Each structure stands twice: as structure tokens, then as C-alpha cells.
Amino acid sequence: MKKKKYNISVEATLEVIGGKWKCVILCHLTHGKKRTSELKRLMPDITQKMLTQQLRELEEDGVINRIVYNQIPPKVEYELSEYGQSLESILNALCNWGENHITRVYGDKFSVLEENILNGHLK
């Protein structure tokens, strides 16, 4: 493996969890194991190809575990790895900042947030 140089350590963090979808996937996984189809349902704007790619990258980085059940039909679930669980405080801080930002810009957060458990109300 080629030795990498970073200008600032946050670059290493963003290399693992950066992009539009990875933090969203990780936030959903903080609430327990999810199948690919469940994640897709929770994130309707992500393409199947992008979801698969993001899950593979998170798995390669050791942040999530892919659990394959030996059954017919095949069943695969994803969960945060022990290493991935160390990101929970970061993810919570990002969610809190986002809620404050939404409130500041739009007023009522519930007018712009989808109804789901991650946003403080059940769907």
C-alpha cells in the first residue's frame, strides 16, 4: 500500500465517510442491521448501483460488516462494525448541526424533513 500524505486529519475522515450517501447509510445503520432493500427504501433517491458501491467501500474501510446468511433465497444484512460504532458521536454531531441549520434557514424543521425515525418521528 502506498503511503498517503494528508494536509489535515479531517481529510482522512472524509475519505472514509465523505460524499452524499455514506453518512446517511451510517446513520440508518446506527439504528440496527439493515438489508439492502431496507436501505434503498429509506433512501429513495439513491440508485441501486450507488448504494451497492457505497456499501462496498464502507465494508472495505472496515466501518460496516456484511452478514451473509446461508439460506434460500439468499439474505444479506449490513451493520456497523465495532470500528464503525466509533463514528456515532460524529454522526450525531452532524445531525444536530443539520437540524440547527434547517431551523435557522427554514424555521420549522418538520416542514422540510421527511417523516422517519431518524428525524424524531415515526413513519
mmCIF file of the C-alpha atoms, coordinates in Angstrom:
data_MODEL
# 
_entry.id   MODEL 
# 
loop_
_atom_site.group_PDB 
_atom_site.id 
_atom_site.type_symbol 
_atom_site.label_atom_id 
_atom_site.label_alt_id 
_atom_site.label_comp_id 
_atom_site.label_asym_id 
_atom_site.label_entity_id 
_atom_site.label_seq_id 
_atom_site.pdbx_PDB_ins_code 
_atom_site.Cartn_x 
_atom_site.Cartn_y 
_atom_site.Cartn_z 
_atom_site.occupancy 
_atom_site.B_iso_or_equiv 
_atom_site.pdbx_formal_charge 
_atom_site.auth_seq_id 
_atom_site.auth_comp_id 
_atom_site.auth_asym_id 
_atom_site.auth_atom_id 
_atom_site.pdbx_PDB_model_num 
ATOM 1   C CA . MET A 1 1   ? 0.000   0.000   0.000  1.00 0.00 ? 1   MET A CA 1 
ATOM 2   C CA . LYS A 1 2   ? 1.313   3.402   -0.984 1.00 0.00 ? 2   LYS A CA 1 
ATOM 3   C CA . LYS A 1 3   ? 1.945   5.711   1.947  1.00 0.00 ? 3   LYS A CA 1 
ATOM 4   C CA . LYS A 1 4   ? -0.525  8.576   1.899  1.00 0.00 ? 4   LYS A CA 1 
ATOM 5   C CA . LYS A 1 5   ? 0.008   12.178  2.965  1.00 0.00 ? 5   LYS A CA 1 
ATOM 6   C CA . TYR A 1 6   ? -2.777  14.361  4.310  1.00 0.00 ? 6   TYR A CA 1 
ATOM 7   C CA . ASN A 1 7   ? -2.676  18.121  4.785  1.00 0.00 ? 7   ASN A CA 1 
ATOM 8   C CA . ILE A 1 8   ? -5.077  17.865  7.732  1.00 0.00 ? 8   ILE A CA 1 
ATOM 9   C CA . SER A 1 9   ? -6.520  14.835  9.517  1.00 0.00 ? 9   SER A CA 1 
ATOM 10  C CA . VAL A 1 10  ? -10.129 15.621  8.569  1.00 0.00 ? 10  VAL A CA 1 
ATOM 11  C CA . GLU A 1 11  ? -9.158  14.566  5.025  1.00 0.00 ? 11  GLU A CA 1 
ATOM 12  C CA . ALA A 1 12  ? -8.728  11.001  6.303  1.00 0.00 ? 12  ALA A CA 1 
ATOM 13  C CA . THR A 1 13  ? -12.203 11.126  7.870  1.00 0.00 ? 13  THR A CA 1 
ATOM 14  C CA . LEU A 1 14  ? -13.794 12.474  4.703  1.00 0.00 ? 14  LEU A CA 1 
ATOM 15  C CA . GLU A 1 15  ? -12.015 9.844   2.633  1.00 0.00 ? 15  GLU A CA 1 
ATOM 16  C CA . VAL A 1 16  ? -13.963 7.198   4.565  1.00 0.00 ? 16  VAL A CA 1 
ATOM 17  C CA . ILE A 1 17  ? -17.339 8.877   5.226  1.00 0.00 ? 17  ILE A CA 1 
ATOM 18  C CA . GLY A 1 18  ? -17.401 11.723  2.695  1.00 0.00 ? 18  GLY A CA 1 
ATOM 19  C CA . GLY A 1 19  ? -19.810 12.084  -0.176 1.00 0.00 ? 19  GLY A CA 1 
ATOM 20  C CA . LYS A 1 20  ? -23.550 12.442  -0.388 1.00 0.00 ? 20  LYS A CA 1 
ATOM 21  C CA . TRP A 1 21  ? -24.616 8.990   0.820  1.00 0.00 ? 21  TRP A CA 1 
ATOM 22  C CA . LYS A 1 22  ? -22.144 7.398   3.225  1.00 0.00 ? 22  LYS A CA 1 
ATOM 23  C CA . CYS A 1 23  ? -23.169 9.366   6.319  1.00 0.00 ? 23  CYS A CA 1 
ATOM 24  C CA . VAL A 1 24  ? -26.833 8.750   5.512  1.00 0.00 ? 24  VAL A CA 1 
ATOM 25  C CA . ILE A 1 25  ? -26.186 5.000   5.256  1.00 0.00 ? 25  ILE A CA 1 
ATOM 26  C CA . LEU A 1 26  ? -24.219 5.044   8.503  1.00 0.00 ? 26  LEU A CA 1 
ATOM 27  C CA . CYS A 1 27  ? -26.948 6.991   10.313 1.00 0.00 ? 27  CYS A CA 1 
ATOM 28  C CA . HIS A 1 28  ? -29.513 4.382   9.296  1.00 0.00 ? 28  HIS A CA 1 
ATOM 29  C CA . LEU A 1 29  ? -27.205 1.602   10.485 1.00 0.00 ? 29  LEU A CA 1 
ATOM 30  C CA . THR A 1 30  ? -26.847 3.226   13.925 1.00 0.00 ? 30  THR A CA 1 
ATOM 31  C CA . HIS A 1 31  ? -30.430 2.025   14.439 1.00 0.00 ? 31  HIS A CA 1 
ATOM 32  C CA . GLY A 1 32  ? -29.578 -1.602  13.737 1.00 0.00 ? 32  GLY A CA 1 
ATOM 33  C CA . LYS A 1 33  ? -28.945 -4.079  10.939 1.00 0.00 ? 33  LYS A CA 1 
ATOM 34  C CA . LYS A 1 34  ? -30.495 -3.345  7.592  1.00 0.00 ? 34  LYS A CA 1 
ATOM 35  C CA . ARG A 1 35  ? -30.927 -5.277  4.374  1.00 0.00 ? 35  ARG A CA 1 
ATOM 36  C CA . THR A 1 36  ? -30.032 -3.594  1.099  1.00 0.00 ? 36  THR A CA 1 
ATOM 37  C CA . SER A 1 37  ? -33.722 -3.304  0.205  1.00 0.00 ? 37  SER A CA 1 
ATOM 38  C CA . GLU A 1 38  ? -34.451 -1.577  3.541  1.00 0.00 ? 38  GLU A CA 1 
ATOM 39  C CA . LEU A 1 39  ? -31.685 0.947   2.943  1.00 0.00 ? 39  LEU A CA 1 
ATOM 40  C CA . LYS A 1 40  ? -32.978 1.591   -0.572 1.00 0.00 ? 40  LYS A CA 1 
ATOM 41  C CA . ARG A 1 41  ? -36.482 2.184   0.789  1.00 0.00 ? 41  ARG A CA 1 
ATOM 42  C CA . LEU A 1 42  ? -35.097 4.606   3.392  1.00 0.00 ? 42  LEU A CA 1 
ATOM 43  C CA . MET A 1 43  ? -33.115 6.469   0.708  1.00 0.00 ? 43  MET A CA 1 
ATOM 44  C CA . PRO A 1 44  ? -35.346 6.508   -2.370 1.00 0.00 ? 44  PRO A CA 1 
ATOM 45  C CA . ASP A 1 45  ? -33.134 8.976   -4.282 1.00 0.00 ? 45  ASP A CA 1 
ATOM 46  C CA . ILE A 1 46  ? -30.049 6.728   -4.271 1.00 0.00 ? 46  ILE A CA 1 
ATOM 47  C CA . THR A 1 47  ? -29.602 4.407   -7.228 1.00 0.00 ? 47  THR A CA 1 
ATOM 48  C CA . GLN A 1 48  ? -29.089 0.701   -6.607 1.00 0.00 ? 48  GLN A CA 1 
ATOM 49  C CA . LYS A 1 49  ? -25.662 0.917   -8.229 1.00 0.00 ? 49  LYS A CA 1 
ATOM 50  C CA . MET A 1 50  ? -24.578 3.802   -5.970 1.00 0.00 ? 50  MET A CA 1 
ATOM 51  C CA . LEU A 1 51  ? -25.939 2.083   -2.842 1.00 0.00 ? 51  LEU A CA 1 
ATOM 52  C CA . THR A 1 52  ? -24.012 -1.094  -3.675 1.00 0.00 ? 52  THR A CA 1 
ATOM 53  C CA . GLN A 1 53  ? -20.838 0.885   -4.361 1.00 0.00 ? 53  GLN A CA 1 
ATOM 54  C CA . GLN A 1 54  ? -21.099 2.874   -1.130 1.00 0.00 ? 54  GLN A CA 1 
ATOM 55  C CA . LEU A 1 55  ? -21.764 -0.261  0.926  1.00 0.00 ? 55  LEU A CA 1 
ATOM 56  C CA . ARG A 1 56  ? -18.732 -1.990  -0.615 1.00 0.00 ? 56  ARG A CA 1 
ATOM 57  C CA . GLU A 1 57  ? -16.483 0.988   0.132  1.00 0.00 ? 57  GLU A CA 1 
ATOM 58  C CA . LEU A 1 58  ? -17.694 1.221   3.730  1.00 0.00 ? 58  LEU A CA 1 
ATOM 59  C CA . GLU A 1 59  ? -17.103 -2.513  4.127  1.00 0.00 ? 59  GLU A CA 1 
ATOM 60  C CA . GLU A 1 60  ? -13.598 -2.252  2.629  1.00 0.00 ? 60  GLU A CA 1 
ATOM 61  C CA . ASP A 1 61  ? -12.800 0.535   5.105  1.00 0.00 ? 61  ASP A CA 1 
ATOM 62  C CA . GLY A 1 62  ? -13.944 -1.698  7.978  1.00 0.00 ? 62  GLY A CA 1 
ATOM 63  C CA . VAL A 1 63  ? -16.760 0.624   9.014  1.00 0.00 ? 63  VAL A CA 1 
ATOM 64  C CA . ILE A 1 64  ? -19.594 -1.816  8.329  1.00 0.00 ? 64  ILE A CA 1 
ATOM 65  C CA . ASN A 1 65  ? -19.967 -5.588  8.368  1.00 0.00 ? 65  ASN A CA 1 
ATOM 66  C CA . ARG A 1 66  ? -21.707 -7.518  5.613  1.00 0.00 ? 66  ARG A CA 1 
ATOM 67  C CA . ILE A 1 67  ? -23.515 -10.527 7.050  1.00 0.00 ? 67  ILE A CA 1 
ATOM 68  C CA . VAL A 1 68  ? -24.464 -13.263 4.585  1.00 0.00 ? 68  VAL A CA 1 
ATOM 69  C CA . TYR A 1 69  ? -26.992 -15.856 5.736  1.00 0.00 ? 69  TYR A CA 1 
ATOM 70  C CA . ASN A 1 70  ? -26.683 -19.272 4.106  1.00 0.00 ? 70  ASN A CA 1 
ATOM 71  C CA . GLN A 1 71  ? -30.302 -19.718 3.092  1.00 0.00 ? 71  GLN A CA 1 
ATOM 72  C CA . ILE A 1 72  ? -32.568 -19.714 0.071  1.00 0.00 ? 72  ILE A CA 1 
ATOM 73  C CA . PRO A 1 73  ? -33.359 -17.086 -1.013 1.00 0.00 ? 73  PRO A CA 1 
ATOM 74  C CA . PRO A 1 74  ? -30.037 -15.508 -0.013 1.00 0.00 ? 74  PRO A CA 1 
ATOM 75  C CA . LYS A 1 75  ? -30.183 -12.932 2.754  1.00 0.00 ? 75  LYS A CA 1 
ATOM 76  C CA . VAL A 1 76  ? -27.598 -10.194 3.333  1.00 0.00 ? 76  VAL A CA 1 
ATOM 77  C CA . GLU A 1 77  ? -27.625 -7.608  6.114  1.00 0.00 ? 77  GLU A CA 1 
ATOM 78  C CA . TYR A 1 78  ? -25.327 -4.729  6.954  1.00 0.00 ? 78  TYR A CA 1 
ATOM 79  C CA . GLU A 1 79  ? -24.427 -3.444  10.395 1.00 0.00 ? 79  GLU A CA 1 
ATOM 80  C CA . LEU A 1 80  ? -21.935 -1.037  11.878 1.00 0.00 ? 80  LEU A CA 1 
ATOM 81  C CA . SER A 1 81  ? -18.706 -2.765  12.792 1.00 0.00 ? 81  SER A CA 1 
ATOM 82  C CA . GLU A 1 82  ? -17.138 -2.098  16.172 1.00 0.00 ? 82  GLU A CA 1 
ATOM 83  C CA . TYR A 1 83  ? -14.862 0.377   14.389 1.00 0.00 ? 83  TYR A CA 1 
ATOM 84  C CA . GLY A 1 84  ? -17.877 1.962   12.694 1.00 0.00 ? 84  GLY A CA 1 
ATOM 85  C CA . GLN A 1 85  ? -19.594 2.433   16.042 1.00 0.00 ? 85  GLN A CA 1 
ATOM 86  C CA . SER A 1 86  ? -16.798 4.850   16.930 1.00 0.00 ? 86  SER A CA 1 
ATOM 87  C CA . LEU A 1 87  ? -18.338 7.216   14.329 1.00 0.00 ? 87  LEU A CA 1 
ATOM 88  C CA . GLU A 1 88  ? -21.661 7.538   16.197 1.00 0.00 ? 88  GLU A CA 1 
ATOM 89  C CA . SER A 1 89  ? -20.702 10.712  18.080 1.00 0.00 ? 89  SER A CA 1 
ATOM 90  C CA . ILE A 1 90  ? -19.552 12.300  14.805 1.00 0.00 ? 90  ILE A CA 1 
ATOM 91  C CA . LEU A 1 91  ? -22.778 11.295  13.043 1.00 0.00 ? 91  LEU A CA 1 
ATOM 92  C CA . ASN A 1 92  ? -24.883 12.615  15.936 1.00 0.00 ? 92  ASN A CA 1 
ATOM 93  C CA . ALA A 1 93  ? -22.988 15.916  15.846 1.00 0.00 ? 93  ALA A CA 1 
ATOM 94  C CA . LEU A 1 94  ? -23.588 16.199  12.080 1.00 0.00 ? 94  LEU A CA 1 
ATOM 95  C CA . CYS A 1 95  ? -27.320 15.519  12.562 1.00 0.00 ? 95  CYS A CA 1 
ATOM 96  C CA . ASN A 1 96  ? -27.565 18.099  15.358 1.00 0.00 ? 96  ASN A CA 1 
ATOM 97  C CA . TRP A 1 97  ? -25.769 20.718  13.272 1.00 0.00 ? 97  TRP A CA 1 
ATOM 98  C CA . GLY A 1 98  ? -28.036 19.945  10.316 1.00 0.00 ? 98  GLY A CA 1 
ATOM 99  C CA . GLU A 1 99  ? -31.181 20.347  12.442 1.00 0.00 ? 99  GLU A CA 1 
ATOM 100 C CA . ASN A 1 100 ? -29.923 23.703  13.734 1.00 0.00 ? 100 ASN A CA 1 
ATOM 101 C CA . HIS A 1 101 ? -29.094 24.790  10.192 1.00 0.00 ? 101 HIS A CA 1 
ATOM 102 C CA . ILE A 1 102 ? -32.536 23.752  8.902  1.00 0.00 ? 102 ILE A CA 1 
ATOM 103 C CA . THR A 1 103 ? -34.228 25.628  11.756 1.00 0.00 ? 103 THR A CA 1 
ATOM 104 C CA . ARG A 1 104 ? -32.113 28.705  11.077 1.00 0.00 ? 104 ARG A CA 1 
ATOM 105 C CA . VAL A 1 105 ? -32.826 28.704  7.329  1.00 0.00 ? 105 VAL A CA 1 
ATOM 106 C CA . TYR A 1 106 ? -36.382 27.301  7.143  1.00 0.00 ? 106 TYR A CA 1 
ATOM 107 C CA . GLY A 1 107 ? -37.809 27.840  10.619 1.00 0.00 ? 107 GLY A CA 1 
ATOM 108 C CA . ASP A 1 108 ? -39.709 24.630  11.272 1.00 0.00 ? 108 ASP A CA 1 
ATOM 109 C CA . LYS A 1 109 ? -37.549 21.544  10.705 1.00 0.00 ? 109 LYS A CA 1 
ATOM 110 C CA . PHE A 1 110 ? -40.580 19.285  10.245 1.00 0.00 ? 110 PHE A CA 1 
ATOM 111 C CA . SER A 1 111 ? -41.659 21.284  7.201  1.00 0.00 ? 111 SER A CA 1 
ATOM 112 C CA . VAL A 1 112 ? -38.561 20.127  5.281  1.00 0.00 ? 112 VAL A CA 1 
ATOM 113 C CA . LEU A 1 113 ? -37.570 16.820  6.919  1.00 0.00 ? 113 LEU A CA 1 
ATOM 114 C CA . GLU A 1 114 ? -39.080 13.537  5.748  1.00 0.00 ? 114 GLU A CA 1 
ATOM 115 C CA . GLU A 1 115 ? -41.121 11.587  8.267  1.00 0.00 ? 115 GLU A CA 1 
ATOM 116 C CA . ASN A 1 116 ? -38.942 8.803   9.654  1.00 0.00 ? 116 ASN A CA 1 
ATOM 117 C CA . ILE A 1 117 ? -37.433 7.628   12.890 1.00 0.00 ? 117 ILE A CA 1 
ATOM 118 C CA . LEU A 1 118 ? -34.146 9.436   12.273 1.00 0.00 ? 118 LEU A CA 1 
ATOM 119 C CA . ASN A 1 119 ? -35.947 12.782  12.216 1.00 0.00 ? 119 ASN A CA 1 
ATOM 120 C CA . GLY A 1 120 ? -37.743 12.355  15.519 1.00 0.00 ? 120 GLY A CA 1 
ATOM 121 C CA . HIS A 1 121 ? -40.989 10.927  14.264 1.00 0.00 ? 121 HIS A CA 1 
ATOM 122 C CA . LEU A 1 122 ? -42.048 7.511   13.097 1.00 0.00 ? 122 LEU A CA 1 
ATOM 123 C CA . LYS A 1 123 ? -43.099 6.805   9.573  1.00 0.00 ? 123 LYS A CA 1 
# 
